[in-house]
Amino acid sequence: MPRLFGTDGVRGLANAELGPDLALRLAASAARVLRPSHRGPGRPVAVVGRDPRASGEMLEAAVSAGLASAGVDVLQLGVVPTPGIAYLTGELGADLGVVISASHNPMPDNGIKIFARGGHKLEDAVEDAIEADMALPTDTAARPTGAAVGRLRPAHHEVARYVDHLVAATPHPLTGLTVVVDCANGAASDVAPLAYRRAGATVHVVAGEPDGLNINDGVGSTHLDHVRAAVVEHGADLGIAHDGDADRCLAVAADGSTVDGDAILAILAGALHGAGRLAGGTVVGTVMANLGFHKAMEAAGIAVVTTAVGDRYVLEQMRAGGYTLGGEQSGHVVLADHATTGDGVLTALQVMSRMAETGRSLAELAGVVQRFPQVLVNVRTADKSVADSPAVQDAVRAAVAELDGAGRVLLRPSGTEPVVRVMVEAPTADQAQEVADRVARVVAGTSPA
């Protein structure tokens, strides 16, 4: 049986792979597994939030019922960004937090993410324990009854604590800055504009009217043309684009150029390093970080620790090494002094604060990273282990030798598809494409029919 948990919780087509029955069982099992962390008298407490997609209402009801059936009181926060749930799990002393969201996925999908006490993502062993509990026969005699059954309490007002936290973490007022924010018709539609305005910016909102069906629909961090056009229209200093649950952000400079996670990470690393607050003089990135990012960090005297793709791996490395900053090219950025997970609104506030403090444009700040052209070719194969075959490895070594330190080659079997990804960076786009195609042909020729 395949593992239920993926790289970021449980996700699937709502009311099909991810229906209310699965949500209820998952929540009840999570409560039983995490219950030993409960401290003090009374029942354990969980905070539950969601993004605004229509199926979230159904799944929120099922998750809440599952938690209550396991003897857990539930604070229902309503629509709130994923990092808001992580923060409030810790701030409110809850035993666990649950967010119902499929992040940047289209509206028909949904997902369930679980945070442990303190707002931390679950370790693999805990996820495995939850899955094992779900596989056990249901024992109705073991369920709490009477006064031991959990209670549900609306707690939308607690989201204000999260906004207060975001504003308090902003080191410099944003007075004088004009920002366009694309909320992806998602969970940040209220929180992000409010936080940016309270920090001092003039804010123009696009895609900030969720109706349950329009989340991520041609807007947000995977569709930057929308926010780019609005930046030009309003003559704004920058644009910020969030995904559906606002755990990440990408940016657009006033000149229309895209500022990705690599550039955002470099801007924040430089600011923290200059202030003496970059632990170990080190930033954590993934194997997909552009070579230009590595060269910029080397020039700034900042070390880079590299992990596999996925914010959970970035987080694991940060916690293991005690590092304060890490992130991904996709816009997941973790600022450990203020958050336990990636937070797009917090990240945007920190970037804008750096702009206001230095008086420099976003394009100027992002210019520290001179991106190398990057090409990604996906090769479909029934056997992803071909990436380790002698023929493919010989082709990779030949390509690396040809680039002679002025580029790199990365082969990465997909974790979710029958695909081997061939990524090449080189001084020119033509060379990157030629090398990627050449290696991809070897991968395809080595793959079983």
JOWO-V424706 format. One record per backbone hydrogen bond with DSSP energy under -0.5 kcal/mol. NH is the residue of the N-H (numbers start at 1). CO is the residue of the C=O. If there is no record, write none. Layout:
# JOWO-V424706
[[NH CO] [NH CO]]
This chain:
# JOWO-V424706
[[6 9] [9 6] [10 112] [12 110] [14 108] [15 18] [16 13] [18 13] [19 17] [23 19] [24 20] [25 21] [26 22] [27 23] [28 24] [29 25] [30 26] [31 27] [32 28] [33 29] [34 30] [35 31] [37 34] [38 35] [44 71] [46 73] [47 96] [48 75] [49 98] [50 78] [51 100] [54 212] [56 53] [57 54] [58 54] [59 55] [60 56] [61 57] [62 58] [63 59] [64 60] [65 61] [66 62] [67 63] [68 64] [69 65] [70 66] [70 67] [71 68] [72 67] [73 44] [74 151] [75 46] [76 74] [76 153] [77 48] [77 75] [78 48] [80 50] [82 245] [84 81] [85 81] [85 82] [86 82] [87 83] [88 84] [89 85] [90 86] [91 87] [92 88] [93 90] [94 89] [95 45] [96 45] [97 115] [98 47] [99 113] [100 49] [101 99] [101 111] [105 102] [109 106] [110 12] [112 10] [113 99] [115 97] [116 120] [117 95] [118 94] [119 116] [120 116] [122 114] [126 123] [127 123] [128 124] [129 125] [130 126] [131 127] [132 128] [133 129] [134 130] [135 131] [136 133] [140 138] [142 139] [143 140] [144 69] [148 145] [149 146] [150 68] [153 74] [155 76] [158 155] [159 156] [160 157] [161 158] [162 158] [163 159] [164 160] [165 161] [166 162] [167 163] [168 164] [169 165] [170 167] [171 169] [174 199] [176 200] [177 174] [179 202] [180 238] [181 179] [181 204] [182 180] [182 240] [183 181] [183 206] [185 207] [186 183] [187 244] [189 186] [192 188] [193 188] [194 190] [195 191] [196 192] [197 193] [198 194] [199 195] [200 197] [201 196] [202 177] [203 201] [204 179] [206 181] [216 184] [217 214] [218 216] [221 242] [223 220] [226 223] [228 224] [229 225] [230 226] [231 227] [232 228] [233 229] [234 230] [235 231] [235 232] [236 231] [237 178] [238 178] [239 252] [240 180] [241 250] [242 182] [242 240] [243 248] [246 243] [249 331] [250 241] [251 259] [252 239] [253 257] [254 237] [256 253] [259 251] [260 258] [261 329] [264 260] [265 261] [266 262] [267 263] [268 264] [269 265] [270 266] [271 267] [272 268] [273 269] [274 270] [275 271] [276 273] [277 272] [278 272] [279 277] [281 278] [282 279] [283 303] [284 325] [285 305] [287 307] [289 286] [293 290] [294 290] [295 291] [296 292] [297 293] [298 294] [299 295] [300 296] [301 297] [301 298] [302 297] [303 281] [305 283] [307 285] [313 310] [314 310] [315 311] [316 312] [317 313] [318 314] [319 315] [320 316] [321 317] [322 318] [323 318] [326 334] [327 284] [328 332] [331 328] [333 331] [334 326] [335 333] [336 324] [336 334] [337 324] [338 335] [339 335] [343 333] [344 246] [345 246] [347 343] [348 344] [349 345] [350 346] [351 347] [352 348] [353 349] [354 350] [355 351] [356 352] [357 353] [358 354] [359 355] [360 355] [365 361] [366 362] [367 363] [368 365] [369 366] [370 368] [371 369] [373 426] [375 424] [377 422] [379 377] [379 420] [380 378] [381 418] [386 383] [387 384] [388 385] [389 386] [393 389] [394 390] [395 391] [396 392] [397 393] [398 394] [399 395] [400 396] [401 397] [402 398] [403 399] [404 400] [405 400] [406 403] [408 425] [410 423] [412 421] [414 419] [419 417] [420 379] [421 412] [421 419] [422 377] [422 420] [423 410] [423 421] [424 375] [425 408] [426 373] [432 428] [433 429] [434 430] [435 431] [436 432] [437 433] [438 434] [439 435] [440 436] [441 437] [442 438] [443 439] [444 440] [445 441] [446 442] [447 443]]
